[in-house]
């Protein structure tokens, strides 16, 4: 692997840049996205009522954040594996996961007001690039079978 290091400097730099951009999204989340649940889940939320939220701006904020995280994650997958079929498959997975998670999120908000832990984890999958942590080792294993 170290023998290929000079040949892969560009890929390494681009990969690190993409990871840095993911970190920047997390760092500036309060300025970039409407999410009244950020301060709620950072506080001692047990026993507290859910914050008042506006559904349309919340949806748009989740869509924007998930979209940015997904695009950067897809770019990172392409830099690592350089496989367009894998990229298309990942894009479909990201889209399907978004729809399922978003529907689950708003269902929990509407009908399960006391289940904060489930709401917290579904929201976590929507706002954090967790799927990339699953896709990289999974696709690496798939490629090297």
Secondary structure, DSSP 4 states (H G I P E B T S, - for coil): -GGGTTTTHHHHHHHHHHHHHHHHHHHTHHHHS--THHHHHHS--TTPPPPP--HHHHHHHHHHHHHHHHHHHHHHHHHHH--HHHHHHHHHHHHHHHHHHHHHHHHHHHH-TT-HHHHHHHHHHHHS-HHHHHHHHHHHHHHT-
